[in-house]
Amino acid sequence: MYIGRPRRRRSRPGRVLLLLILDLVLIGLGYYIFTQQPQWVRPFEPTPTPTRTAASYLEEGDRYYAEGRMDAAIEAYDQALQLEPANAEVLAKQARLLAWEGESEKAIQRAQQALELEPDNAFFEATMCMVLDWAGQVDEAIKHGLRAVDLDPELPEAYAFLAEAYTDKGRADKGWETIQKALELDGDNLIVLRTAGYVRESQGRYKEAVEYYQKALEVHPKWVLLHISLARNYLLLRDKDSALQRLKTALAIAPDSPHVLDQVGWAYYSLQDYELAEVNLTRAIELDPTYAPAYGHLGVVYYVQRNYESAITHLEKAIELGLNSVEYYYELGLSYAYLGQCDQGVPWLQKALERDPYAEPALQGLRLCGQ
């Protein structure tokens, strides 16, 4: 069979045209990529994160405060102040929270900064009154409270903070007279209601104190200070079950707050439940090794259980951290005396008498040591 050469296929015009068009498309696409650099061919670039503002941190701090998360609120206000150090409103808000949480030194610093920025602001004067009072500087607190009232006679918080200072000065009747003015101005104000409860408590009128604290709790249900205040008054009214319920609520709101744990531990001490007192106070110290009140309270718990070695350790730490308490001085001195170490105990007993010449426990300690 004859086999000839294979026939050459003829190119189809349509196929040639299609290839030509494809080449042109690829050339055009390459030119577009080279000149325009569209996003889909660029290296990955993360989406920029919007910068937080001081106002957003302030709002966050207010929200945490409403939730009863005081430590988180303080931190949020710190973030706001890093962006706006001269924001007097934030300084004053943080000062009050710091005072309530037992950080008196920093609270005074913040309140002073706010006043320096706005020296004729009545609310900032009232804030200074409050933080000084909570730091034990009652006389100075009263001066600022009176100035706040002079600057704004219609400011209920000014009367409330001044009333608390009067009460801490031992003038509870004057405190009640002053808080009544605040109640007239704003009977639903959280600070006013809480202070009214405090004044009544100081007067020994515990049932009325409970009523005011409960009204305040309706305004701010998650303020642990109110729950602890109620627990304290229930204990004084011998209502142990209600007191325990308030303590449990406080811990549920702020389980990791050294201040709350300290207050709860101290309340258990009042119930003579020394084991739970020790657990909560120890936990407070673990969370904040510089929290002086917990050391002092734990020292007292050990002292009443005659664990004098541990009492000495914790009372000395409380004093080292700045707590100048007559009770801590003489309990420390007595702890040394009961251990037969009068040479170390007598100086503390004498220090107690320098603060209070009529402190009978200190006098007993000196007699025990033969002086």
Order of alpha helices (4+ residues) and beta strands (2+ residues): alpha-alpha-alpha-alpha-alpha-alpha-alpha-alpha-alpha-alpha-alpha-alpha-alpha-alpha-alpha-alpha-alpha-alpha-alpha-alpha
